[in-house]
Amino acid sequence: MRTLQIAAVVAALAVGGCAQTGGMFQGETPPLTPLSHYALRVEPGLDRIALAVHETGLSAAQTDALAALAHRWKRGGTGRLFVQAPSGDDQVSAAMAWSIHDALVRLGVPAPALTVEAYGAPDGRAPVLVGFETVQAVIPDCAAERGTLNGRVSNGPSPGLGCSVNANLAAQIDDPRDIVRPRGMTPSDSGRAAVVFQAYRAGEPTSATQEPLVEGRIARAVE
């Protein structure tokens, strides 16, 4: 009987310890799997520059800034590229906005992808804003995650499991849009494949010719 009483006390303490310790998602809906808690995600961003209004038109520095912006838009922009002039009837600001529009077209941005519009500004000579929407990878702050690696009675995952791995991935991904959709495959080299198949059908070697190697040095230098 005494053995049964001791076993009951031990079981009650174990249950109480589990109830007090809890999991790493107290008050939250736990993720479907432990690793999905830090799944790679993207969030919207904005790539925008402000260009001062000059009566003489675009400066050399502004033209360089537009060229860099157009390059970034071609590389990873989403949607249209907008040119926003300060609202009002300032003719110089309006002319500056359309000069920017024409400069972007010369830089290779298709005219249908450009939008010229006004924005509310306290001054009619406020800067002209040029930019586009982007997506950027969400990089979690793993150092700020709560939790401890001390002994626990819970059999759940350790706090922060997978955080540093996905944070490193998010920081290194060149195009964050690859997170939400697969990148299209480049065309295969059908010409080279045809040459190999032709040699195969003719019973000829399909591998490239190997150069003889001279011991201790390269067989032939590249001219």
Secondary structure, DSSP 4 states (H G I P E B T S, - for coil): -HHHHHHHHHHHHHHHHHHHH--TTTTSPPPSSGGGGG---EEEEEEEEEE---TT---HHHHHHHHHHHHHHHHH-EEEEEEEEESSS-HHHHHHHHHHHHHHHHTT--GGGEEEEEE--SSTTPPEEEEEEEEEE----GGG-----S--S--SPPTTTTHHHHHHHHHH-S-GGGGTSPPPPPPP-HHHHHHHHHHHHTT---SPPPPPPBTTB-SS---
